[in-house]
Amino acid sequence: MAHPKVKAYTLSTCPYCRAFKMFMAEEGIPFDYTDVDLLEGEKRKSVMKEVDKVCEDCGYPIIMIDELVIEGFNETKLRKALRL
Amino acid sequence: MTEKDPKWDEEVEKYTNVLRKFAASTNYTLNPDEKYLRLIVEGLLMNKKKFGYASCPCRVADGKRELDADIICPCVYRDPDLEEYGRCLCGLYVNEEYTSGRKGQGGIPDRRKYQKMERK
């Protein structure tokens, strides 16, 4: 079964972001992520503007699954969105 | 030193003990999930090494103490978050409402709203 396209804004230090990355790896689902805290200067500013556009409460990780945005690592929500 | 270095475990354990003692002396409770607690402590320690202070691992820090003062652990948002959600944003501090599953499961909003702040 083809997986939906998953992209996430994460922090390298964030336990929920790390749990999210581990979950995706364990489930074998490919995904792209950007560790916002590791960016510097103009690149960070530009990425944070992108984050502003998609998040409501801006709790990391900010996970985009096709058009759906999930803030925070909630395994139940994530499983449902990924149809697992 | 990073989390891959041999002494990392020792440092994490040492810092966890510091946090446990601090929590106990101030009548707060740390997250009882040891696996998860480890991830939180690692994040705090990474920031401590990077910035010289343990800023919240779940928030973007500026790297300047004066700008990050409100998110240095324990952050100024801890108590209102414990009151409303039973846990602080990163989940280091929790209360009985969280551990009993009544509050704070899944993600909680960031009270700081840093993302929506004007940044220069």
Backbone of each chain as ProteinMPNN parsed JSONL, in Angstrom:
{"seq_chain_A": "MAHPKVKAYTLSTCPYCRAFKMFMAEEGIPFDYTDVDLLEGEKRKSVMKEVDKVCEDCGYPIIMIDELVIEGFNETKLRKALRL", "coords_chain_A": {"N_chain_A": [[0.851, -1.196, 0.0], [0.537, 2.206, -0.856], [2.091, 4.854, 0.898], [0.913, 7.91, 2.43], [2.19, 11.243, 1.704], [4.55, 12.37, 3.944], [5.619, 15.013, 5.922], [7.619, 16.816, 8.226], [8.102, 19.297, 10.765], [10.535, 19.558, 13.116], [12.299, 19.349, 16.323], [15.64, 18.872, 17.274], [16.141, 18.291, 19.888], [13.781, 17.682, 21.101], [11.72, 15.545, 22.939], [9.264, 14.478, 22.1], [9.426, 14.816, 19.367], [11.52, 13.119, 18.806], [10.397, 10.733, 19.579], [8.421, 10.582, 17.662], [9.977, 10.355, 15.313], [11.186, 7.891, 15.818], [8.949, 6.235, 15.894], [8.039, 6.403, 13.221], [10.207, 5.285, 11.911], [10.178, 2.7, 12.996], [7.752, 1.8, 11.997], [8.367, 1.782, 9.395], [7.849, 3.818, 7.57], [8.418, 6.134, 5.067], [9.6, 9.499, 5.456], [9.954, 13.085, 5.437], [11.878, 15.417, 7.24], [12.557, 18.448, 9.067], [14.852, 19.669, 11.275], [14.282, 22.274, 13.081], [15.651, 23.711, 15.066], [18.295, 23.303, 14.49], [18.911, 24.849, 12.405], [20.28, 27.895, 11.105], [20.531, 31.512, 11.159], [19.416, 33.179, 8.214], [18.226, 31.022, 6.976], [16.933, 29.701, 9.06], [15.079, 31.667, 9.822], [13.533, 31.818, 7.507], [12.468, 29.209, 7.355], [11.022, 29.175, 9.722], [9.048, 30.965, 9.153], [7.643, 29.509, 7.301], [6.726, 27.51, 9.007], [5.059, 29.012, 10.658], [2.921, 29.458, 8.959], [1.617, 27.004, 8.771], [1.037, 26.035, 11.344], [-1.096, 25.921, 14.269], [-1.189, 25.951, 17.177], [1.428, 25.485, 17.379], [2.958, 23.386, 18.523], [5.626, 21.214, 18.814], [6.295, 17.87, 17.55], [5.524, 19.223, 14.293], [3.454, 17.891, 12.15], [2.87, 17.062, 8.828], [0.56, 15.506, 6.885], [-0.17, 14.72, 3.821], [-2.719, 16.931, 3.259], [-3.357, 17.299, 5.88], [-2.647, 18.585, 9.143], [-0.874, 17.749, 11.999], [-0.257, 18.542, 15.304], [2.196, 18.007, 17.708], [3.121, 14.832, 19.183], [0.986, 12.368, 18.816], [0.159, 9.253, 19.08], [-2.156, 7.781, 18.518], [-3.727, 9.503, 16.9], [-1.946, 9.8, 14.818], [-1.672, 7.187, 13.802], [-4.23, 6.82, 12.831], [-4.364, 8.801, 10.859], [-2.42, 7.868, 9.161], [-3.473, 5.561, 8.394], [-2.979, 3.095, 9.734]], "CA_chain_A": [[0.0, 0.0, 0.0], [1.329, 3.443, -0.917], [1.918, 5.715, 2.076], [0.759, 9.333, 2.104], [3.426, 12.006, 1.823], [4.671, 12.888, 5.306], [6.694, 15.984, 6.134], [7.483, 17.304, 9.61], [9.027, 20.242, 11.379], [10.898, 18.934, 14.39], [13.452, 19.892, 17.041], [16.546, 17.741, 17.552], [16.159, 18.047, 21.335], [12.419, 17.471, 21.589], [11.424, 14.123, 23.148], [8.122, 14.063, 21.269], [9.914, 14.725, 17.979], [12.327, 11.907, 18.718], [9.457, 9.609, 19.627], [7.78, 10.555, 16.338], [10.944, 9.81, 14.345], [11.354, 6.454, 16.13], [7.706, 5.578, 15.488], [8.019, 6.31, 11.759], [11.241, 4.32, 11.518], [9.702, 1.359, 13.374], [6.662, 1.443, 11.085], [8.943, 1.71, 8.056], [7.2, 4.801, 6.703], [9.344, 7.206, 4.695], [9.137, 10.858, 5.756], [10.961, 14.148, 5.426], [11.764, 16.298, 8.402], [13.537, 19.521, 9.239], [15.102, 20.045, 12.671], [14.314, 23.742, 13.021], [16.645, 24.261, 15.998], [19.655, 23.151, 13.972], [19.101, 25.83, 11.338], [20.809, 29.177, 11.605], [20.429, 32.72, 10.34], [18.308, 33.412, 7.278], [17.551, 29.75, 6.698], [16.019, 29.456, 10.176], [13.982, 32.636, 9.71], [12.668, 31.448, 6.383], [11.731, 27.988, 7.708], [10.049, 29.495, 10.775], [7.9, 31.601, 8.483], [6.862, 28.392, 6.732], [6.071, 26.85, 10.134], [3.97, 29.919, 11.062], [1.773, 29.326, 8.048], [0.895, 25.734, 8.898], [0.665, 25.6, 12.693], [-2.095, 26.662, 15.047], [-0.59, 26.136, 18.508], [2.866, 25.361, 17.16], [3.614, 22.422, 19.399], [6.421, 20.272, 18.013], [6.541, 18.016, 16.119], [4.405, 19.656, 13.453], [3.477, 16.812, 11.151], [1.947, 17.276, 7.717], [0.286, 14.278, 6.141], [-0.91, 15.331, 2.709], [-3.214, 18.26, 3.637], [-3.637, 17.309, 7.316], [-1.547, 19.004, 10.037], [-1.0, 17.257, 13.378], [0.75, 19.165, 16.168], [2.502, 17.138, 18.843], [3.13, 13.407, 18.842], [-0.148, 11.641, 19.357], [0.242, 8.019, 18.289], [-3.491, 7.38, 18.046], [-4.061, 10.386, 15.769], [-1.007, 9.529, 13.731], [-2.032, 5.895, 13.229], [-5.467, 7.012, 12.076], [-4.05, 9.587, 9.667], [-1.588, 7.045, 8.271], [-4.29, 4.352, 8.155], [-2.214, 1.92, 10.223]], "C_chain_A": [[0.892, 1.254, 0.0], [1.046, 4.298, 0.314], [1.679, 7.154, 1.637], [2.09, 10.056, 2.296], [3.485, 12.646, 3.215], [5.891, 13.804, 5.41], [6.534, 16.523, 7.547], [8.522, 18.361, 9.938], [9.284, 19.726, 12.787], [12.013, 19.734, 15.073], [14.337, 18.71, 17.411], [16.512, 17.343, 19.026], [14.816, 17.59, 21.898], [12.079, 15.975, 21.743], [10.256, 13.628, 22.3], [8.533, 13.92, 19.804], [10.735, 13.453, 17.799], [11.43, 10.677, 18.761], [8.75, 9.456, 18.273], [8.719, 9.915, 15.299], [11.131, 8.304, 14.555], [10.132, 5.663, 15.656], [7.693, 5.363, 13.973], [9.042, 5.288, 11.275], [10.784, 2.892, 11.819], [8.599, 0.873, 12.439], [7.142, 1.351, 9.631], [8.294, 2.665, 7.067], [8.183, 5.918, 6.353], [8.768, 8.583, 5.003], [10.294, 11.835, 5.684], [10.795, 14.969, 6.684], [12.853, 17.354, 8.406], [13.664, 19.813, 10.721], [15.328, 21.558, 12.708], [15.417, 24.327, 13.905], [18.078, 24.141, 15.483], [19.948, 24.123, 12.834], [19.622, 27.133, 11.936], [20.488, 30.302, 10.632], [19.193, 32.795, 9.463], [17.52, 32.139, 6.994], [16.531, 29.455, 7.806], [14.807, 30.391, 10.083], [12.998, 32.218, 8.631], [11.841, 30.188, 6.707], [10.683, 28.289, 8.784], [8.834, 30.233, 10.207], [7.006, 30.527, 7.86], [6.065, 27.703, 7.844], [4.868, 27.682, 10.591], [2.705, 29.691, 10.235], [0.965, 28.062, 8.299], [0.408, 25.414, 10.312], [-0.332, 26.523, 13.376], [-1.483, 26.993, 16.405], [0.926, 26.01, 18.478], [3.576, 24.502, 18.195], [4.346, 21.397, 18.539], [6.193, 18.838, 18.463], [5.3, 18.512, 15.387], [4.445, 18.754, 12.222], [2.441, 17.091, 10.07], [1.805, 15.987, 6.92], [-0.681, 14.672, 5.033], [-1.397, 16.715, 3.17], [-3.432, 18.406, 5.149], [-2.406, 17.746, 8.134], [-1.828, 18.482, 11.438], [0.121, 17.9, 14.197], [0.951, 18.313, 17.412], [2.467, 15.683, 18.392], [2.002, 12.705, 19.575], [-0.285, 10.374, 18.512], [-1.112, 7.596, 17.726], [-3.899, 8.189, 16.812], [-3.223, 10.048, 14.544], [-1.359, 8.214, 13.023], [-3.275, 6.03, 12.344], [-5.176, 7.744, 10.762], [-3.244, 8.778, 8.658], [-2.286, 5.735, 7.884], [-3.52, 3.086, 8.536], [-3.096, 1.048, 11.107]], "O_chain_A": [[1.863, 1.344, 0.751], [-0.106, 4.447, 0.722], [2.18, 7.578, 0.595], [2.995, 9.552, 2.96], [2.574, 13.374, 3.608], [7.011, 13.442, 5.049], [5.406, 16.673, 8.018], [9.656, 18.325, 9.459], [8.35, 19.488, 13.552], [12.588, 20.656, 14.495], [13.837, 17.661, 17.818], [16.814, 16.202, 19.375], [14.736, 17.161, 23.049], [12.147, 15.227, 20.768], [10.262, 12.488, 21.836], [8.06, 13.033, 19.095], [10.652, 12.791, 16.764], [11.678, 9.695, 18.061], [8.516, 8.342, 17.805], [8.311, 9.056, 14.518], [11.224, 7.54, 13.594], [10.258, 4.573, 15.096], [7.373, 4.273, 13.498], [8.779, 4.523, 10.348], [10.975, 1.987, 11.007], [8.518, -0.315, 12.126], [6.408, 0.897, 8.753], [8.196, 2.368, 5.876], [8.719, 6.574, 7.246], [7.57, 8.806, 4.828], [11.457, 11.465, 5.846], [9.672, 15.187, 7.141], [13.925, 17.175, 7.827], [12.676, 20.171, 11.363], [16.416, 22.049, 12.407], [16.045, 25.321, 13.541], [18.977, 24.811, 15.992], [21.079, 24.214, 12.356], [19.423, 27.422, 13.115], [20.213, 30.077, 9.453], [18.077, 32.516, 9.902], [16.305, 32.176, 6.797], [15.414, 29.017, 7.532], [13.664, 29.963, 10.242], [11.783, 32.264, 8.826], [10.658, 30.116, 6.372], [9.588, 27.728, 8.761], [7.727, 30.125, 10.736], [5.779, 30.624, 7.889], [4.897, 27.356, 7.666], [3.798, 27.142, 10.874], [1.585, 29.728, 10.745], [-0.244, 28.045, 8.065], [-0.519, 24.622, 10.483], [-0.401, 27.722, 13.104], [-1.283, 28.16, 16.742], [1.614, 26.381, 19.428], [4.654, 24.849, 18.679], [3.757, 20.788, 17.647], [5.923, 18.603, 19.64], [4.171, 18.256, 15.807], [5.34, 18.845, 11.382], [1.271, 17.328, 10.369], [2.767, 15.454, 6.366], [-1.86, 14.924, 5.28], [-0.573, 17.588, 3.445], [-3.665, 19.511, 5.639], [-1.281, 17.333, 7.854], [-2.893, 18.738, 12.0], [1.295, 17.815, 13.835], [-0.011, 17.943, 18.084], [1.871, 15.344, 17.369], [2.059, 12.482, 20.784], [-0.778, 10.412, 17.384], [-1.202, 7.113, 16.597], [-4.355, 7.633, 15.813], [-3.707, 10.013, 13.413], [-1.344, 8.141, 11.795], [-3.36, 5.443, 11.266], [-5.669, 7.365, 9.7], [-3.369, 8.976, 7.45], [-1.742, 4.919, 7.141], [-3.427, 2.138, 7.756], [-2.641, 0.021, 11.612]]}, "seq_chain_B": "MTEKDPKWDEEVEKYTNVLRKFAASTNYTLNPDEKYLRLIVEGLLMNKKKFGYASCPCRVADGKRELDADIICPCVYRDPDLEEYGRCLCGLYVNEEYTSGRKGQGGIPDRRKYQKMERK", "coords_chain_B": {"N_chain_B": [[30.838, 16.529, 23.74], [28.474, 14.073, 22.779], [25.222, 12.426, 22.511], [26.085, 10.004, 21.642], [28.52, 9.444, 22.645], [30.62, 7.535, 24.91], [30.476, 8.405, 27.586], [28.117, 9.614, 27.803], [25.751, 8.364, 28.842], [26.353, 8.286, 31.542], [26.446, 11.006, 32.135], [23.808, 11.741, 31.602], [22.445, 10.273, 33.511], [23.457, 11.404, 35.837], [22.545, 14.039, 35.613], [19.841, 13.568, 35.606], [19.477, 12.73, 38.21], [20.059, 15.105, 39.562], [17.895, 16.649, 38.721], [15.822, 15.137, 39.811], [16.275, 15.439, 42.559], [15.944, 18.193, 42.813], [13.273, 18.451, 42.042], [12.009, 16.953, 44.053], [12.685, 18.456, 46.292], [11.229, 20.709, 45.877], [8.66, 19.97, 45.862], [7.56, 18.893, 43.483], [6.672, 16.662, 40.778], [8.411, 14.367, 38.761], [8.181, 13.082, 35.399], [6.935, 9.822, 35.398], [7.474, 7.888, 33.521], [10.098, 6.184, 32.632], [11.527, 5.743, 30.245], [10.676, 7.768, 28.624], [11.307, 9.942, 30.191], [14.047, 9.887, 30.046], [14.491, 10.705, 27.386], [13.627, 13.35, 27.581], [15.409, 14.436, 29.46], [17.798, 14.101, 28.079], [17.38, 15.913, 25.986], [17.296, 18.338, 27.394], [19.863, 18.36, 28.428], [21.366, 18.459, 26.098], [20.737, 21.024, 25.225], [21.763, 22.455, 27.364], [24.462, 22.036, 27.075], [24.854, 23.206, 24.605], [23.971, 25.898, 24.852], [24.669, 26.733, 27.384], [22.812, 26.862, 29.288], [19.86, 25.176, 30.462], [17.573, 25.156, 28.324], [14.111, 24.783, 27.428], [13.489, 21.68, 25.897], [11.547, 21.419, 24.007], [11.08, 23.719, 22.683], [11.953, 26.414, 20.443], [15.007, 27.853, 20.888], [16.633, 31.027, 21.24], [19.241, 31.273, 21.864], [20.34, 33.255, 23.298], [20.662, 34.236, 26.547], [19.052, 36.245, 27.781], [16.908, 36.444, 26.049], [15.885, 33.938, 26.129], [15.124, 33.521, 28.698], [12.578, 32.978, 29.807], [12.122, 30.372, 29.053], [13.918, 28.736, 30.246], [14.53, 25.817, 31.998], [13.19, 25.154, 35.231], [10.537, 26.259, 33.267], [8.727, 29.405, 32.908], [6.197, 28.806, 32.252], [5.489, 26.445, 33.33], [3.897, 26.028, 35.741], [1.236, 27.123, 35.141], [0.719, 25.375, 32.989], [0.795, 22.861, 34.245], [-1.404, 23.144, 35.863], [-3.483, 23.437, 33.983], [-3.127, 21.352, 32.084], [-1.975, 19.222, 33.381], [0.624, 18.64, 33.014], [3.898, 19.872, 32.103], [5.035, 21.578, 29.095], [7.117, 20.008, 27.855], [6.853, 17.746, 29.309], [8.391, 17.013, 31.444], [7.733, 17.726, 34.079], [4.969, 16.588, 35.887], [1.596, 16.024, 37.051], [-0.82, 14.412, 39.213], [-3.14, 14.352, 37.746], [-2.287, 14.037, 35.168], [-0.813, 11.613, 35.293], [-2.841, 9.882, 35.914], [-4.172, 9.807, 33.596], [-6.173, 11.571, 33.01], [-5.712, 14.116, 32.036], [-3.77, 16.006, 29.605], [-2.785, 14.13, 27.713], [-1.219, 13.146, 24.654], [-0.42, 15.862, 22.405], [0.142, 19.185, 23.751], [-0.826, 22.66, 23.613], [1.615, 25.247, 22.929], [2.119, 27.563, 25.295], [3.69, 29.772, 25.094], [3.75, 30.831, 22.506], [5.758, 31.415, 20.688], [6.248, 31.036, 18.002], [4.491, 32.731, 16.807], [5.433, 35.154, 17.465], [6.808, 38.407, 16.819], [9.693, 38.418, 15.004], [13.052, 39.494, 14.658]], "CA_chain_B": [[30.233, 15.196, 23.979], [27.113, 13.932, 22.261], [24.542, 11.262, 23.078], [26.715, 8.772, 21.161], [29.767, 9.242, 23.365], [30.484, 6.556, 26.004], [30.174, 9.013, 28.89], [26.801, 10.268, 27.73], [24.833, 7.707, 29.787], [26.734, 8.713, 32.884], [26.028, 12.414, 32.273], [22.339, 11.787, 31.632], [22.034, 9.745, 34.82], [23.849, 12.399, 36.841], [21.642, 15.191, 35.486], [18.515, 13.09, 36.024], [19.479, 12.748, 39.685], [19.975, 16.518, 39.966], [16.5, 17.066, 38.492], [14.982, 14.424, 40.796], [16.466, 16.077, 43.867], [15.332, 19.523, 42.741], [11.813, 18.263, 42.026], [11.588, 16.5, 45.389], [12.846, 19.549, 47.271], [10.262, 21.781, 45.596], [7.336, 19.32, 45.836], [7.057, 18.622, 42.132], [6.849, 15.261, 40.376], [8.93, 14.171, 37.41], [7.469, 12.081, 34.596], [7.295, 8.483, 35.887], [7.838, 7.017, 32.4], [11.56, 6.282, 32.613], [12.02, 5.802, 28.867], [10.363, 9.094, 28.138], [12.086, 10.864, 31.017], [15.404, 9.884, 29.499], [14.493, 11.552, 26.188], [13.496, 14.746, 28.013], [16.667, 14.839, 30.106], [18.798, 14.223, 27.013], [17.126, 17.171, 25.289], [17.716, 19.426, 28.286], [21.326, 18.311, 28.508], [21.89, 18.924, 24.802], [20.632, 22.49, 25.229], [22.673, 22.964, 28.393], [25.797, 22.025, 26.486], [24.895, 24.107, 23.459], [23.756, 27.307, 25.201], [25.142, 27.061, 28.726], [21.643, 26.79, 30.178], [18.953, 24.112, 30.008], [16.298, 25.672, 27.821], [13.123, 23.74, 27.163], [13.832, 20.938, 24.685], [10.412, 21.42, 23.061], [10.885, 25.063, 22.139], [13.09, 26.955, 19.708], [15.725, 28.84, 21.694], [17.403, 31.995, 20.466], [20.665, 31.122, 22.18], [20.754, 34.386, 24.139], [20.004, 33.992, 27.831], [18.001, 37.224, 28.079], [15.739, 36.166, 25.207], [15.383, 32.599, 26.456], [14.942, 33.419, 30.16], [11.28, 32.383, 30.165], [12.033, 28.935, 28.714], [14.947, 27.952, 30.94], [13.831, 24.863, 32.859], [11.751, 25.055, 34.963], [10.106, 27.451, 32.544], [7.678, 30.181, 33.598], [4.89, 28.279, 31.833], [5.287, 25.136, 33.959], [2.78, 25.948, 36.682], [-0.061, 27.184, 34.443], [0.519, 24.152, 32.182], [0.45, 21.778, 35.177], [-2.769, 23.41, 36.305], [-4.457, 23.223, 32.901], [-2.948, 20.1, 31.329], [-1.422, 18.15, 34.202], [2.043, 18.449, 32.676], [4.476, 21.018, 31.401], [5.064, 21.316, 27.65], [7.992, 18.89, 27.484], [6.434, 16.554, 30.052], [9.301, 16.687, 32.552], [6.942, 17.831, 35.307], [3.594, 16.109, 35.713], [0.88, 15.838, 38.31], [-1.658, 13.219, 39.293], [-4.154, 14.379, 36.674], [-1.638, 13.478, 33.977], [-0.464, 10.2, 35.479], [-4.067, 9.07, 35.931], [-4.714, 9.785, 32.234], [-7.315, 12.491, 32.856], [-5.307, 15.342, 31.33], [-2.435, 16.16, 29.017], [-2.314, 13.055, 26.837], [-0.998, 13.711, 23.318], [0.246, 17.17, 22.43], [-0.548, 20.331, 24.355], [-0.347, 23.867, 22.924], [2.697, 26.014, 23.549], [1.605, 28.8, 25.873], [4.59, 30.88, 24.786], [3.408, 31.368, 21.188], [6.981, 31.953, 20.082], [6.152, 31.017, 16.541], [3.7, 33.858, 16.327], [6.05, 36.413, 17.895], [7.561, 39.167, 15.818], [11.12, 38.14, 15.147], [13.875, 40.328, 13.771]], "C_chain_B": [[28.802, 15.154, 23.433], [26.488, 12.69, 22.879], [25.151, 9.94, 22.632], [28.029, 8.484, 21.901], [29.559, 8.309, 24.56], [30.081, 7.172, 27.346], [28.791, 9.662, 28.933], [25.823, 9.701, 28.752], [25.072, 8.194, 31.209], [26.262, 10.154, 33.135], [24.518, 12.533, 32.395], [21.845, 11.337, 33.007], [22.297, 10.771, 35.931], [22.862, 13.577, 36.805], [20.213, 14.807, 35.899], [18.413, 13.133, 37.548], [19.379, 14.169, 40.226], [18.519, 16.982, 39.85], [15.551, 16.405, 39.495], [15.058, 15.101, 42.165], [15.779, 17.438, 43.89], [13.806, 19.401, 42.802], [11.314, 17.888, 43.423], [11.646, 17.641, 46.405], [11.842, 20.673, 47.057], [8.833, 21.229, 45.464], [6.716, 19.199, 44.45], [7.351, 17.166, 41.799], [7.39, 15.195, 38.954], [8.134, 13.075, 36.704], [7.889, 10.67, 35.032], [7.693, 7.503, 34.774], [9.346, 7.173, 32.16], [12.136, 6.442, 31.204], [11.831, 7.213, 28.32], [11.161, 10.158, 28.894], [13.51, 10.99, 30.471], [15.491, 10.798, 28.259], [14.429, 13.031, 26.564], [14.831, 15.245, 28.587], [17.77, 14.995, 29.059], [18.641, 15.546, 26.273], [17.579, 18.371, 26.108], [19.25, 19.523, 28.335], [21.971, 18.803, 27.205], [21.856, 20.451, 24.748], [21.586, 23.118, 26.223], [24.095, 23.052, 27.826], [25.928, 23.05, 25.358], [24.859, 25.579, 23.883], [24.363, 27.719, 26.546], [24.006, 27.117, 29.734], [20.662, 25.789, 29.577], [17.61, 24.707, 29.565], [15.395, 24.499, 27.454], [13.447, 23.006, 25.859], [12.74, 20.954, 23.619], [10.158, 22.792, 22.447], [12.143, 25.508, 21.403], [13.736, 28.038, 20.566], [16.482, 29.786, 20.775], [18.896, 31.847, 20.705], [21.216, 32.291, 22.966], [19.951, 34.288, 25.427], [18.847, 34.954, 28.098], [16.737, 36.963, 27.26], [15.086, 34.829, 25.564], [15.029, 32.437, 27.932], [13.644, 32.713, 30.55], [11.189, 30.888, 29.868], [13.183, 28.124, 29.3], [14.24, 27.102, 32.003], [14.171, 25.075, 34.338], [11.22, 26.363, 34.383], [8.96, 28.157, 33.283], [6.268, 29.669, 33.248], [4.548, 26.96, 32.529], [4.024, 25.094, 34.817], [1.409, 26.115, 36.017], [-0.329, 25.944, 33.583], [0.152, 22.961, 33.068], [-1.003, 21.914, 35.614], [-3.79, 23.036, 35.211], [-4.35, 21.84, 32.246], [-2.378, 18.945, 32.15], [0.036, 17.852, 33.915], [2.576, 19.728, 32.062], [4.627, 20.622, 29.933], [5.917, 20.111, 27.281], [7.637, 17.61, 28.241], [7.393, 16.162, 31.157], [8.533, 16.678, 33.87], [5.504, 17.419, 35.018], [2.897, 16.134, 37.078], [-0.06, 14.64, 38.201], [-2.718, 13.178, 38.177], [-3.576, 13.832, 35.36], [-1.394, 11.983, 34.153], [-1.7, 9.3, 35.527], [-4.736, 9.034, 34.558], [-5.864, 10.751, 32.002], [-6.966, 13.728, 32.033], [-3.973, 15.147, 30.617], [-1.917, 15.053, 28.133], [-2.209, 13.617, 25.407], [-0.355, 15.078, 23.44], [-0.56, 18.221, 23.179], [-0.005, 21.593, 23.673], [0.77, 24.573, 23.676], [2.16, 27.368, 23.98], [2.452, 30.01, 25.458], [4.259, 31.564, 23.46], [4.612, 32.022, 20.502], [6.867, 32.051, 18.57], [5.423, 32.237, 15.998], [4.282, 35.209, 16.745], [6.684, 37.11, 16.707], [9.033, 38.857, 16.029], [11.914, 38.993, 14.174], [15.019, 39.497, 13.227]], "O_chain_B": [[28.028, 16.094, 23.614], [27.124, 11.986, 23.665], [24.802, 8.881, 23.154], [28.579, 7.389, 21.785], [28.481, 8.28, 25.154], [29.415, 6.521, 28.15], [28.361, 10.186, 29.961], [25.143, 10.454, 29.45], [24.141, 8.472, 31.965], [25.747, 10.474, 34.207], [24.008, 13.324, 33.189], [20.945, 11.944, 33.587], [21.478, 10.972, 36.828], [22.407, 14.047, 37.848], [19.478, 15.616, 36.465], [17.385, 13.525, 38.1], [18.702, 14.414, 41.224], [17.984, 17.621, 40.756], [14.602, 17.029, 39.969], [14.045, 15.307, 42.834], [15.115, 17.792, 44.865], [13.139, 20.148, 43.518], [10.325, 18.436, 43.91], [10.772, 17.772, 47.262], [11.627, 21.496, 47.947], [7.923, 21.926, 45.016], [5.511, 19.377, 44.272], [8.17, 16.519, 42.452], [6.894, 15.877, 38.056], [7.494, 12.245, 37.349], [9.08, 10.359, 35.035], [8.191, 6.413, 35.055], [9.802, 8.153, 31.571], [13.103, 7.175, 30.995], [12.703, 7.767, 27.651], [11.626, 11.139, 28.313], [14.087, 12.077, 30.448], [16.444, 11.564, 28.109], [15.092, 13.864, 25.947], [15.309, 16.326, 28.244], [18.582, 15.916, 29.142], [19.624, 16.221, 25.967], [18.175, 19.307, 25.575], [19.833, 20.606, 28.29], [22.998, 19.481, 27.228], [22.803, 21.091, 24.292], [22.152, 24.181, 25.968], [24.822, 24.015, 28.072], [26.974, 23.674, 25.184], [25.605, 26.405, 23.356], [24.547, 28.907, 26.813], [24.232, 27.393, 30.912], [20.627, 25.576, 28.365], [16.649, 24.752, 30.332], [15.856, 23.385, 27.204], [13.657, 23.645, 24.827], [12.968, 20.558, 22.476], [9.149, 23.004, 21.774], [13.248, 25.048, 21.693], [13.089, 29.022, 20.926], [16.915, 29.409, 19.686], [19.714, 32.238, 19.873], [22.407, 32.334, 23.273], [18.721, 34.26, 25.406], [17.791, 34.544, 28.58], [15.627, 37.228, 27.722], [13.895, 34.62, 25.332], [14.675, 31.342, 28.369], [13.615, 31.942, 31.51], [10.291, 30.209, 30.367], [13.405, 26.976, 28.913], [13.453, 27.613, 32.801], [15.352, 25.17, 34.672], [11.432, 27.437, 34.947], [8.316, 27.581, 34.16], [5.282, 30.056, 33.876], [3.457, 26.42, 32.346], [3.177, 24.219, 34.636], [0.502, 25.33, 36.295], [-1.475, 25.512, 33.462], [-0.694, 22.147, 32.699], [-1.732, 20.928, 35.72], [-4.813, 22.408, 35.482], [-5.363, 21.234, 31.896], [-2.306, 17.815, 31.666], [0.619, 16.934, 34.49], [1.818, 20.56, 31.565], [4.378, 19.473, 29.567], [5.494, 19.277, 26.481], [8.067, 16.52, 27.862], [7.241, 15.096, 31.754], [8.659, 15.753, 34.672], [4.905, 17.847, 34.032], [3.545, 16.252, 38.118], [-0.07, 13.943, 37.186], [-3.129, 12.106, 37.732], [-4.292, 13.242, 34.551], [-1.725, 11.184, 33.277], [-1.623, 8.11, 35.222], [-5.729, 8.334, 34.361], [-6.465, 10.758, 30.928], [-7.842, 14.319, 31.402], [-3.173, 14.276, 30.957], [-0.727, 15.024, 27.822], [-3.012, 14.459, 25.006], [0.201, 15.408, 24.487], [-1.788, 18.155, 23.234], [1.135, 21.605, 23.209], [0.856, 24.503, 24.902], [1.795, 28.205, 23.154], [1.969, 31.143, 25.475], [4.473, 32.768, 23.321], [4.486, 33.045, 19.83], [7.324, 33.01, 17.948], [5.694, 32.711, 14.895], [3.725, 36.263, 16.437], [7.048, 36.476, 15.717], [9.551, 39.022, 17.133], [11.515, 39.192, 13.026], [15.837, 40.002, 12.458]]}, "name": "protein", "num_of_chains": 2, "seq": "MAHPKVKAYTLSTCPYCRAFKMFMAEEGIPFDYTDVDLLEGEKRKSVMKEVDKVCEDCGYPIIMIDELVIEGFNETKLRKALRLMTEKDPKWDEEVEKYTNVLRKFAASTNYTLNPDEKYLRLIVEGLLMNKKKFGYASCPCRVADGKRELDADIICPCVYRDPDLEEYGRCLCGLYVNEEYTSGRKGQGGIPDRRKYQKMERK"}
